[in-house]
Amino acid sequence: MSGPNVRSQRFNSDVRTLLILLAVLLVAFAIALPGEFLTLANFQSMSFQLPELGILAIAMAIAMLTGGINLSIIATANACGIVIATVLTRAVPSGASVAATIGPLILSIAAGLSVAAAIGAANGFIITYLGVSPILATLGTMTMVEGISILATRGRVISGFPTALLAIGNETVFGVPAPLIIFAIAAWAISVLLERTPFGLSVYMIGSNQVATEFSGVNVRRVIMRLYVLSGVLCGIASVIMISRFNSAKAGYAASYQLITVLACVLGGINPDGGFGRIIGLVLSLVILQMVSSGLNLSGSSAHMTVALWGAIILVISLVRQIGRSRSDGVHPGRRRKSVSRTR
Amino acid sequence: MIIVALGTYLAFSTNEFLTVENLFDVLLSHSFLGIMSAGMLMVLISGGIDISFTAIATVAQYAMALYVMKRGGNLIFAFFLAGAIGLFLGCLNGLLIDYLKVPAIIVTIATLNFYYGILITVTKGRWMYGFPDWFCNTPTLFSISTASGAEYALSLPIVLLIVIYLFTSFLLNRTTLGRKVYAMGGNPEAAARLGVDIRRLKMLVYGYMGLVSGIASVVQAQLVQTVAPNAIVGRELEVVAAVVLGGASLAGGTGSVLGTVLGVSLVAIMQNGLTLLGVSSYWHQVFLGAVIVISVSITAGSQRRADRLRRVQVEVEERA
């Protein structure tokens, strides 16, 4: 009775903390910014901004569930964006009709996503077959992929996209921003994959105890390999939204998102040692981060204040969780997790 | 070994590599990276990781620059101030990591954003120029005039780099503190049972990282003579990569100053060599990435082979 029960107990308390935080923030901003925060326009702009970071955070989260990490997400997204932009700007003559751009658009996105998948496969190969720890493997591929992107573009910006691509990041469907729809589908699909399929079960098992999982007949290498490919593809999807919203692609975009996705995952209850955490928690944490960002933005603070506050929120939430944990453990405060090694 | 090969190759293929000017330039331009790598080594040996040291360095640099430009002072005081700020913020990291029981990487990513965000909000991200003269003219020990007339000297950054490497090596190998750091990195539980005060040790380790970051930030400010908010932040993984290339393990418990020196030299010599060979700077990062991937793969491979060998030996002994 210990396994799933402990997991769901800890998860519920994590979600409760997040929901309380969400409610507090909502009320605080509603009072502090009357007539500004609780408006349709604000919520619409929030849901335009959230998906980029959101999908990247999911890409990070699935790596963290196995106790790994994927430092190459931003590099992958930018490389994918550059491929899409290059193919698209070459294949579509300027002034072409919308109908004529659909074909090249699909082609370019397919090309971009396959590059992203290939980078993910490279990560997976280095981690599983060469036995390099995920943090080092992805640090290496990050440096290399970013280098290749800079080399290929000479550090320049590629811009001038057809309207069909711009629509993906900027249009609304019945008032709902298109990026939000993509994010919702991605989050739902990954959540089902993790919680309703044997593949997902193996992911959680590997995160809890890789050796035991191996001996119970799961092909650990194949699962991890697929997981990093999936992580790469998610970065690719994020990049489609990203280049569409920026109307350009470049090697160094969104570099500051890299480490923030890790924070979003931890805030959402994804255990960095692996094995615990659900996508729904991550979604909640993303909404919280976005609310802080939009709220501070409306009140005229700098974007850096937001980042500082995000850091502070993680520390405070960790503190709250730590106090909760030492209380529920009774005489052994924090003992349970002390011996778990972070890297493998 | 790779470095010797690379060095020899460069010495033969370009006639500029093995000149005093070039070697001094390489040393000088990487002194800042090198100083920080000494702190990073300590942290990695202890089984942790620190991502926030670039933010700490930036905070220390700003505070030091503000004070020096307004009130004056002298060089020793500048180093003291930046070092003290670094030490304090680093100790705070150590305390948080120990108390929150959250992996060091998470805590330091959070503090990176926190320290840096607050700093930029307060200072509005201004660039700062106009250091006093005594700050720009670094004292030198001895200088060599080259044929071309330029003067190259054993300047303060290089001296500091050497001193900090020697001091770190002394700490790690000749003091009980150093042995405790290795013990904690190898097996924290065992170290705690042996009576090592883990919290104090963590504060010391991350404090040391902060201290050298503070010192490095002054060196960097002296080299470029400006303070820019985005000059240091973003390079944290570069330092980690250099130290890991030098054989330190992210799992903790292993690593040496000599290895770190070699790791940093590899990065420095490679960049310098590519430039001298006339390779476009766009290629640098591709090469660096390739070197990291290949080197960590080789290390992981030999690690596994060693494990297998040990297992075989145990089996043989059991049978005997």
Contacts between the chains, C-beta under 8 A, distances in Angstrom:
chain1	res1	chain2	res2	distance
A	69	B	105	7.8
A	71	B	237	7.2
A	126	B	293	6.6
A	126	B	297	6.3
A	130	B	297	4.5
A	130	B	300	5.7
A	130	B	301	6.5
A	131	B	300	4.3
A	131	B	301	7.0
A	131	B	303	7.3
A	131	B	304	5.4
A	132	B	296	4.9
A	132	B	297	5.7
A	132	B	299	8.0
A	132	B	300	4.5
A	133	B	250	5.8
A	133	B	251	7.5
A	133	B	296	7.9
A	133	B	300	7.6
A	135	B	105	7.9
A	135	B	250	6.1
A	136	B	244	6.2
A	136	B	250	6.5
A	136	B	292	7.5
A	136	B	296	4.5
A	137	B	293	7.4
A	137	B	296	6.8
A	139	B	237	5.9
A	139	B	240	7.1
A	139	B	241	6.1
A	139	B	244	8.0
A	139	B	292	6.5
A	140	B	241	7.9
A	140	B	289	5.8
A	140	B	292	3.9
A	140	B	293	3.7
A	140	B	296	6.1
A	141	B	289	7.0
A	141	B	293	6.6
A	142	B	237	7.6
A	142	B	289	7.5
A	143	B	237	7.8
A	143	B	241	7.0
A	143	B	285	6.1
A	143	B	288	5.5
A	143	B	289	3.5
A	143	B	292	5.8
A	144	B	285	7.6
A	144	B	286	6.0
A	144	B	288	7.8
A	144	B	289	2.6
A	144	B	290	5.8
A	144	B	292	7.5
A	144	B	293	6.3
A	145	B	289	7.2
A	146	B	285	6.1
A	146	B	289	7.4
A	147	B	282	7.9
A	147	B	283	7.5
A	147	B	284	7.2
A	147	B	285	3.0
A	147	B	286	3.6
A	147	B	287	7.5
A	147	B	288	6.8
A	147	B	289	5.1
A	148	B	286	5.6
A	150	B	282	5.7
A	150	B	285	6.1
A	151	B	282	4.4
A	151	B	283	6.2
A	151	B	285	7.8
A	151	B	286	5.8
A	154	B	282	6.2
A	155	B	282	7.3
A	255	B	234	6.8
A	259	B	51	6.8
A	259	B	109	4.5
A	259	B	112	6.8
A	259	B	113	7.2
A	260	B	113	7.2
A	262	B	105	7.4
A	262	B	106	6.7
A	262	B	109	5.6
A	263	B	106	7.4
A	263	B	109	5.9
A	263	B	110	6.1
A	263	B	113	7.2
A	266	B	102	7.3
A	266	B	106	5.1
A	272	B	102	7.7
A	272	B	103	5.0
A	272	B	105	7.2
A	272	B	106	5.7
A	273	B	103	7.1
A	301	B	121	7.4
A	302	B	120	7.1
A	302	B	121	5.3
A	302	B	124	7.6
A	304	B	116	7.3
A	304	B	117	4.6
A	304	B	118	8.0
A	304	B	120	3.9
A	304	B	121	5.0
A	304	B	125	7.4
A	305	B	117	6.2
A	305	B	118	8.0
A	305	B	121	4.6
A	306	B	117	7.3
A	307	B	113	4.7
A	307	B	116	7.1
A	307	B	117	4.0
A	308	B	113	6.4
A	308	B	114	5.2
A	308	B	115	8.0
A	308	B	116	7.4
A	308	B	117	2.6
A	308	B	118	4.7
A	308	B	121	6.4
A	309	B	117	7.2
A	310	B	110	7.9
A	310	B	113	5.8
A	310	B	117	7.7
A	311	B	109	7.8
A	311	B	110	4.3
A	311	B	111	6.3
A	311	B	112	7.1
A	311	B	113	3.6
A	311	B	114	3.3
A	311	B	115	7.9
A	311	B	117	6.4
A	312	B	110	7.7
A	312	B	114	5.5
A	314	B	106	7.2
A	314	B	109	8.0
A	314	B	110	4.1
A	315	B	96	6.5
A	315	B	100	7.2
A	315	B	107	7.3
A	315	B	110	5.3
A	315	B	111	7.4
A	315	B	114	7.1
A	318	B	100	4.4
A	318	B	102	4.8
A	318	B	106	7.6
A	318	B	107	7.5
A	318	B	110	7.9
A	319	B	99	7.9
A	319	B	100	6.2
A	322	B	99	7.1
A	322	B	100	5.3
A	322	B	101	5.7
A	322	B	102	7.7
A	325	B	101	7.7
A	334	B	101	4.7
A	337	B	101	5.8
A	338	B	101	7.1
A	338	B	188	7.2
A	338	B	189	6.7
A	339	B	188	7.6
A	339	B	189	5.0
A	341	B	251	6.9
A	342	B	103	4.7
A	342	B	104	7.7
A	342	B	105	7.4
A	343	B	250	5.0
A	343	B	251	4.8
A	344	B	251	7.9
